[in-house]
Amino acid sequence: MKEVKENEVIRREPSKGRVTAYIVCWLLGNGCLFGWNSLLTIEDYFSVVFAAYHPTRVFTLVYQPFALITIFILTHFEARVNTRLRILTGYSLFFLLVLLIPILDLATSGRGGIGPYVGTCILVAGFGIADAHVQGGMFGEVSFMHASYVQAFSAGLAASGAITSAIRFICKASFPNTKSGLRKITFFFISAFFELLCILLYAYVFPRLQIVRYYRSRAAAEGSMTVAADLAAGGASSSEYEKDVEKPVQLQQRLTNRQLIAKNADYAFAIFVVYTLSLSIFPGFLSEDTGQHHLGSWYAITLIALFNVGDLLGRCIILIKRLRFSSRPGLVIAALSRLVFIPAFYFTAKYGSQGWMIMLCLLLGLSNGYLTVSIFVGAPKGYLGPEQNALGNILTLFLLLGLFAGVTLDWLWLIGKGW
């Protein structure tokens, strides 16, 4: 198919609602991983309740297969999926699961044991299914909008980790340093409120923004069949903004998913490597293998918080034009170069001080966030709306493949340590 040049895509983009759309995309990114980051940042609680079961490592290992299978199915049928229903289903599932975790803790009085542990793992599997619905759907949707909305959603994903870490610090400092279920309940009820906010934002605010309706109408005019329900919810039709859309000349049928993967194999490989490396260290290694230091039970959550802060900063750096990096071979080389973090973390945990470990966590997060946004912003350029939507889903699929590979490799750190 003849690719559409970037400067030919939109000629009369409406200015109204741009800032609001950016903020809403950022908040929706927060909601996508808010519940999951709540689980990660409360690892000190689960490490006490389920001390014998390696909860941080197992939770990520349970989460990923369900996310991966779901995103694979949704990506395969992406062209026919109702995006609005998909994303609202994901956020609603997040809201329900975040509420059920403290309810399970209340019902079992926080006593731990295999029963509550299995129940928690089932809920964690649900988080994976919800993540695939929301993250793939949202990345697909913002991919046919302006690149700033891709950055906003991606930065929101990272901000959720930083915000949950901050809330976790407040909750941990506010209650006694015991196995009290109250600390956990307070934390997750805050998360549940935020998930509810995201449901309302996506259902009633986002579709009514003029700039969002324009991009969706443009995608529909270019052949997308996934935005009809979104346009109806926003009070628009696929023809409302057709007069403002520069029509491409006699386009052939859109590229298939297989063709898109072939044309973007370098981007797919790079995002896979980035997340394989990151998840082979975060959060399992940081939670269990960094040794004992004078920060005590605060040490692991401090390291996780530093990774999240670095991840957020990395996703915001791209806003500075001089620091943008768009070379496709360069992105692959940068992704592979991060393998140096493996020996760096190993020797720092064994011989280094906590200051060096904190610096490494910040750098790991910084590089993770920067490369993620660079890939997701760069890949959709030059394609039609339906292809950009598909490409957003495809890159999310490879991201989750990297996550699964990473959490599997994370278990290798336990070799020689026993169970």
N, C-alpha and C positions, 0 to 999 in steps of 0.2 A: 504493500500500500504506500502511496505517496504520503510522506510525513508532512504535517502542517508546521510551517515555520512559526516560532514563538511569537513574533511580532504581527502575525496574521490572525492569531486566535481571537483576539478581542479588539474592537475598534472604539466602542463607546461603553466602556465599563462604568456603571453607576458608582458615584462616590459615597452615596448615603449608606451608612451601616458598616463601613469598613472596620472602624475601630471596635465597634460592638461585636462584629463577627470574629475579630481576632481574639477578643477577651473570652467570648463564648467557646471558641475552639480550644483555647488554653484551659478553660474550666472543664470541658468535656474530656480533654486529655488527662486532667487530674483524676476525674471519676473513673476512667478506664482502668487505672492501676491503684486507685486509692485503697480498695479492699485488700488487694494482694500485698501491697506495701505495709498495710496494717499488720498482716500476718508476719511479715519479715521483721519489722521493727519491734515486735513483741517477743522475739526469739528468746530473750532471757527468761520470760515466764514459761514458755513451752519447754525450754531446756530443763527447767526444774520439775514441771508437771510430768513430762514424758522423758525423763532423763535417760532411760535405757534404750530409746528408740531412734536416736539421731533425728529429731523432728525437723530441723531446718533443712537437712539434706533430703529427707523423705518427702516432705511437703512439696519441694520443688520438683522432685522426681515424679510424684503423683500428679501434680498440676500439669506438667508439660505434655504427656501423651494425649490427654483429653483435649487440651488446647490445639495440639497438632492435628489430631484426627478431625476435629471440628473445622479448623481453618482449611484443611485439605478439601473437605466436602464443599464448604461454602465458596472456596476459590474455584473449584471445578464448575459449580453452577452459578457463579458470580453474575453472569449476564442476565439471569432470569430471577434473581433474588430481589425481593422487596427490601430495599436498603433501610427504609424507615422502620419496618417491622423488625428487621434483624437487629438494628442498633437499640431500639427500645426494649426488645427482649433481653439483650445483653445487660443493659443498665438495670432493668427490673430484677434480673437474676442476681446481679451484684448486691442490690439492696436487700433482697431476701436472705442471701447467704451471710452477709455481714451481720444481720440481726440474729441468725441462727447460731453463730459461733458463741456469743455470750450466753444465749439461752441454754445451749448444751453445757456450758461451763457452770451455769447456775444449777441446772438439773442434776449434775454430778458432783456439785460442791467443790469443784476443782481438785478432785482427788486423783485424777490421772487413771492409769490402768489401760489395759488393751481395748476395752469397750469404748470409752470416750476417745481413745486415740484413733480407732477405726472410724468412728463417727466424724471426727474432725477431718480425717483424710478424705472421706466422702464429700464433705463440704468443700475441701480444697479442690477436688476434682471438678466440682461445679464452677469454681472460680475460673478454671482453665476453659471450660465451655463458654462462660460469659465473656472472657477475654477475647476469644476467637471471634465471637459475634461483634463485639464493639471495636476492637483494635483494627481488624481487617476491614470492617465496614467503613470506619471513619477515615483510615488512611486512603482507602479507595475513593471516598467522597472528596476529601480535601485535595487529592492529587489532580482533580480536574478544575480546581480553583487556583488562585494565585499562590505562588510558592510561600508567601508569608503565612498562609493558613496551615500549610504543611509544617512549617517551623513552629507555629503556635501550638498545634496539637501535640507535636513531638516534645516541645518544651513542657507542656502540661503533664505529659507522661512522667518526665523526670521530676517535675515540681511536686508530684504526688509523693514521691519518696522523701523529698526534703521536708515537706509539710508534715507527713506522718512521723518522721523522725523527731521534728520539733514538738509535736503533740505528745509523742512517746516520752521525751525528756521531761516535759511538764508533768505528765501523769506519774512517771516514776519518782520525780522529786516531791510530788504532792502527797503520796501515800507511803506507808511504811514499807521498808524493803523486805516484804514477806511474800508468801504465796497467795496473797489475797486475790480472790476473784473480782473484787470491786475495781481494782486497777484495770483489769482486762475489760470489764463491762463498760466502764466510762469511755475507754479508748474506742471501742467498737461502735458504741452508740453515736459518737461524733462522726465516725466513718459512714454509718448508715444515713445520717442526716445529709451528708455530702452527696451520697449516691442518689438520694431522693431529689436533691437539687438538680443533678445532671439529667434525670428523667424529665423534669419540668422544663429545663432549658432546651433540651433537644426536641421535645414534643411541641412546645408552644412558643418559644422565643426564636430559636435558630431558623425554622422554616419561614418565618415572617420577615426576616431581614431582606431588604431589597437586593443587596449584593449577592446574597446566597441564592435567592430566587433567580437572579440573572444567570449565575453560573450553572444552576440546575437546568434552566431552560436552554442554555447553550448546549449542555451535554445531551439533552433530549433531542435538540435540533440536529445533533451530530450522530444520532442513532442509539443513544442510551435508553434502555428499557427499565432501568432500575430506579429512576427518579420520579416516576409518575405519582406515587403516593406522597412523596415529599412535596411536590409541586401543588398537589391538591390541598395538603395541610397548610401550605403557605398562601393559599388563595390565588395561585397562578396556574397557568397551563403552559404546555410546551411551546405554544405559539406566541405567548404574551410578549416576549422580548426578541422574537425572531428578526424584527426589523433592525435591531441593534447588533445582530451577530453577523460577522463577516463569513459568508458561506464559502466553504472550500469547493474547489471545482470537481464535479463528478467523481466523488470518491468511490473506490472499490470497497468490497467487504472488509470489515475490520480485521486486524491481525488476530490470530488465535492465541490462546495462552501459550501454546508450545512455541509459536513464532516469537512471541514477546520474551519468553525466557531465553531463547537463542540469541536475540538481539541485545539482551541485557544480562548475559551470563556473568559478566564481570561484576556488575552491581550485586547480583544475587549471591555470588561467591563471597564478595567482600562483607556483606551484611551477615552471612552465615559465619564467617571467621570471627568477626567482631564479637558476636554473641556467644559463640563457642568458648572463646577465651574468657570473656567477662564472667560467664556463669560457671566456669570451671573454678573460679576463685570466689565469686560473690553469689550467695551469702554463706554457703557451707563452710569454706575454708576460713573466712573471716570470723565465723561464729564459734568454731571448734578447734582450730589449729594454730592460733596466733599466740599461744602461751598465756601465762599469768603476769599481770602488771599491776602497778599500784592503783589503777583505775577500777580494778575489781570487776563487778558485774556491769559497770558502765563501759568497759573497754569495747566489747563486741558491738554494742549499739552505737558507740562513737564511730567505730570504723565503718559501719553500715551507713551512718549519717553522712560521713565524709565522702563516701562513694556517691551517695545520692546528690549531695551538693555539687560535687565535681561534674556529675552527669548533667545536672541542670545548667551549670555554667557553660559546658561544652555545647549544649544545644542553643545557647543564646549568643555564642561567639559569632555564629554565621550572620548575625544581624549587622556586624561590622564588615563592610564591603571589602576592605583591604585584607581581611583575614579569611575570606571565603576560599574554598579549595574545590575545584571542579574537575581536575584531571582524572580521567577514569583509570589509567594505569597507576597514577599516584595513589588513588584511594585503595586499590588492591595492595600495593606495596605497604601503605600505612597500616592496613588491617593486619597483614602478615607480620609486620615489625613488632606488633604488640605481644607476640609470643615471648618476647624478652621478659615480660612480667612474670612468667612462671618461675624461672630461676630466681628472679628478684624477690618475689614473695617468699619462696622457700628459704633462702638464705637469711632474709630479714627476720622471718619468724624464728629461725634457729639461733641466729647470732646478733641480730640488730636490736636497737631500742624501739620503744613505741613511737617515738617521733618519726623515725624512718618509715614505719608501717603506716602511720597516718598520712605521710606524704605520698606513699605508693597508692593508697586507696583513693586519694584525691586525683592523682594522675590517671588511674585506671578509669574512674568515672568521667573525667574530663575528656579523655580520648574516646570513650564509648559514646558519649553524647554528641561530640563533634562529628564523628564519622557517621553516626546514625542519621543526623539531619542532612549531612552532605549527600548521602546516598539517596535518601527519600526525596530530596529536593531536586537532585540532578536527573534521576532516572525518568520521570514522566515528561520531561521537556520534549516537544516536537511531535506529540501524538494527539489523536483525537480524544474527546471526552471518554467514550466507552473503553478505549485502550488504556487511558490513564487510570481509570477506575480499576480495571483488571490488573494493571501493573502495581498499584498500591496494595491489592490483595496478594499478588504473587510475592512481592518483597516482604510482606508480613509473614507469609508462609515460610520463606527462607530464614527470616528472623527467628521464628518459633522453632524451626529445625535446628538452628544454632543454639537456642536455649536448651533444647532437649539434649543435644550432643554435649553441651557444657555441663549440665547438671549430672549427666551420666559420668563424664570424665572426672567430675568433682570427687567421686568416691575413691579415685586412685590415691588421693592424699592420705587415705586411711591405711594404705598398705604398710604392713609392719607395725601398726599401732594396736591391732586387736580390736575387738568389739566390746 
